[in-house]
Amino acid sequence: MIFVSHDRMFLRGLGSRVLELGGESGTDRNPTVYPGSYVEYVQKLGHEAPGIYS
């Protein structure tokens, strides 16, 4: 099942893999699959998307 959400709690609770489209720059052509949970994805990147704690 694929779902798209901006709700970080939802992603933390249900995500088992992350498919990143566009990369951090938003312009990368090749999607990247990160195995593991959303939490592990954030740990690998070292940061979450801006605006989450505003």
N, C-alpha and C positions, 0 to 999 in steps of 0.2 A: 504494500500500500504506500502510496506517495501522498504526503500532505505538505501544504505550504502554510506557514504561519509566522506572524511577528510576535506571537505570544511565547516568550522564553520559558515560562513555567510548563506550558503544553509541550514544547520541544524537549525540555529536560525529562519530562515524565514518559514520553512515548517514543522519542527518536532512538533508533538503533544504528543508524548510519546517517551521514550528512552528504548531500549532493550539492556541491557549490557550483553555481552557474555564474560565469563572468569573473570569478576570482575576486580578490580584494579590490582590484582596480575597477571592476565592473566591465572590463573590456576583453578579458581573456576569452578565446574562442573555444577552448576545450574544457568541458566540465571536469571537476575533480571529485572523486568519491572518498570520503573519510570514513573508515570503519570505526565502529565504536559509537558511543553516545554523543549527544550534543555537548555535554560537559567536557568530554575528552577532546572534542573538536575545539572548543574554546581554549582549553589548556594548551593544545598544540599551537594554536595561533598566538596565544599570549594575551588576548584581549577579546572583548565582546564588541558587537556593533555599537557605534555611538548612539547616545540618546536613551539608553536603557534605564539609567538612574537619574534622569533629569526631573 
